[in-house]
Amino acid sequence: MAIYSKEQARKIMEKALSFSKADTCEVNLSGSESGNIRYARNTVSTAGYRSNQTLVVQSSFGLKSGTATIDEFDDASLEKVVRRAEELAKLSPENPEFMEPLGPQQYDESKTYIEATANITPEFRAQVAADSINPAAAKDVTAAGFLNDSNGFAAMMNSKGLFAYNKSTNANFTVTMRTNDGTGSGWATRDATDIDKLQASMASKRAIDKALMSRKAQAIEPGKYTVILEPSASEQLLNNMLFSFNARNADEGRSFMSKEGGGTKLGEKIVDERVNIWTDPMNEEVPSAPWNGGGQPLKRMPIVENGVAKNLFYSRYWAKEKGVEAVPFPSNGIMAGGDASLEDMIKDTKRGILVTRLWYIRTVDPQTLLYTGLTRDGTFFIENGKIKYPIKNFRFNESPIIMLNNLETLGQQERVNGNLIPYMKVRDFTFTSLSDAV
């Protein structure tokens, strides 16, 4: 039994805490049930079901901590894992940044669990694969994809009186389509809390269309171009930027939020004034747990507002050092979009490039947030408001900060990896070289 109710989880963790002899003790209990199907070369290759449950105990004596894990929850096993955590704590060096567990907290009611997603069947997964494979084969295209759905819970309790519990569901689908002549490739991804919003067959159709459109790509010169970035192309760059709003890194002069000569850029305009980014665990489209791994409540919070940096994220330790309130790292990222559709943005582009996806992204300079990577699975040249022909892939060197300062148009939002990201049209995006890979 991997999924425990709130009261079942509470009972197990209370029993574990009853064995504690440490100064403080924290118990985390989680479980999940997940199913998957994988296919390649237009044939299902694997399908599976997995059930896991884990209990983690962290015991602390002063500044010394030890952690132990177990997946059996009878009384003898619970006492054994607590004793083991205590033994390890006594052997550990002191951690000068140790923070005692939080006391009782108030959390919002989560929106992360949908019954229909928890009840996905093997037959449903097989149908998703069939709805991808069959249309691909009919158009002389080869499909490869993966669907994974999960249903789980997470709970925590500590010796200071904190208790938190959350149930969640999620489904992720990715698909790559390759034309059988080897010259075209398309890709799409979907994820959802509610399986009824996944639209896997639409993702497969999009990937097939991209594959057929991208056959026999032509080479054009690298340089600075106006680009239309699909949400799947910009999501990782934006996510990297969000997690760089780390107060400690900024205070210590190690990030793009560090100010020359000392201090941070908090409160300063850093990107185009049309950029608004926030986090909100209660958002209906991208809900997340209302608490983080340390038990801190998560709330809606602005990160960038009208182009101005509004918040930096403070760990509890760094907040104590600076004499400010702790600001937890976000559980999701939401960027405001506009009304423009992808078609509208293409029609409004005299000369530019449509980018389906960026991958193999690596850091070049953390202090300017400069990244490099490659386009992939559908890159197209736009001229006079129309897609003219597919082009070979590029390597890019770009910073999301520069990108958001060169913003021309914000389009409609899409969910990508638990975030809401708009289509974006950006000028002077830097492509540095060509790549022959399809």
Disulfide bonds with the S-S distance in Angstrom:
none
